[in-house]
Amino acid sequence: MIKKITVSFMSLVLFASVSYSSPNRLYVMDTPTTNILNYGSYDANFRIFSGGGLQTRLNFGVLKMLNVGVSWELDNFIGNDQLKMAVPALSVKLRLYDGNMTWPGIALGYDGQGYFYNSDYDGDYLQRGKGIYLVVGREMFFEGLMIDAGLNMNDFSKTRIYGFVNAVIPLYQDSLFFMAEYDNINYFPEARINAGIRYALTDSIDLDFMMRDCWGKDAADKIPNERVFKINYSGKF
C-alpha cells in the first residue's frame, strides 16, 4: 500500500513539473534579480537552514513597478534548543527599466534581511543583508538563461561597496533549473560561491535545494558552508 502511494505521488509530481513553468523569482539564492511582482501579486518563501533555523519572506506588488516586503529569521526553530527571534526586516524594490532585446532591465532596492542573527553581536547578523543595491539583468546567450549582476552597500560606517552576479539555467522543460551566484565579489574574506537546484512543482510553487559558500571554510569556522532548503510560493489577490 505504501509503495502504491509513493509511486502515485511521484507520478503526480512528475506530471506537475512537466505541465507548469517556474515563475520568475525576486531572488536566486542570496542575491536579488531584476524581477518584480505585478500589482496585486504576492510572493512567500520559507527557508530552512543550518541549526534548525527558519527564515520567512513575504513580498507584495503594491504598485505597478514597486514591491515591498517583510522578513523574519527564527534560529533553532526546529530542534530542542532555545528559540531565538531576530528583529523583522523590511525590503523594497523599484523597477527602473523593464529592458528589451538590447538593454537589460534595471532595479533599485533595499533589503535589511541578513543571515545568522546574533543578539550578542551588536544585535546584528553575522552575514549582513544586501542593504541598498542596484541590479541589472536580462536573458542572454540562449532562451531561458537569466543573468543578473549588481552592486550593494550594507555598512554605511565603512562605505564598502560589494558586487554580485547570479544565473538561472534551465535544465529540463521549464521545471528544473540550475542556480549559481558569486556574492561579495570584491571582498574576499566574505565572498561566497553558492549553487543550487530549483524544481517547479506547480505554476506557483518552487522547491530549492542550495549549497552556500561551496568553497568556504570548514566546520570549525564560525559560519561554515551549509545546505539550505527553501519553499517558494506566489499568488494573486
KAKA-V46713 format. One line per field, one symbol per residue. ss: DSSP state (h for helix, s for strand, l for the rest). phi: phi as a letter, one per 20 degrees, with the letter a starting at -180 (. if undefined). psi: psi as a letter, one per 40 degrees, with the letter a starting at -180 (. if undefined). A space follows every 10 residues. Layout:
ss = ???
phi = ???
psi = ???
This chain:
ss = lhhhhhhhhh hhhhhhhhhl llllllslll lsllllllll sssssssssh hhssssssss sssllsssss ssssslllll lllsslllss ssssssslll llllssssss slllssssll lllsssslll sssssssssl lllllsssss ssslllllll lsssssssss sslllsssss sssllllhhh lsssssssss llllssssss ssllllllll lllllsssss ssssssl
phi = .fffffffff ffffffffec cfffefcece dedefbffgn ebccbcddcf mmfccdcccc eecgdcdcbc cbdcelfdpd fffddefgdd bbbdeebfnb fddffcccbc beedcmfcfe dllcefdfff mebcccaafc mbgnedccba cbcccffdle ddcbbbbcdf dbllcccddb bcdlgecggd fcddbacdde fbfccdddcc delgdeeeff ffcffbdcdc ddccace
psi = dddddddddd ddddddddei ihihidicce iiieiiiihe iihhihhhai efihhiihii gdidehiiii ihhhifdhae ihhhhihiii iihhhdhdia ediiihihih hehahghhde gffaidhiad bhihiiiihi dihehhhiii iihegedefh hiiiiiihhh dhffdhihii ihifdegdde ihhiiihhhh daeehihhhi hhfdfaiaee idgiiihhhi hhhiai.
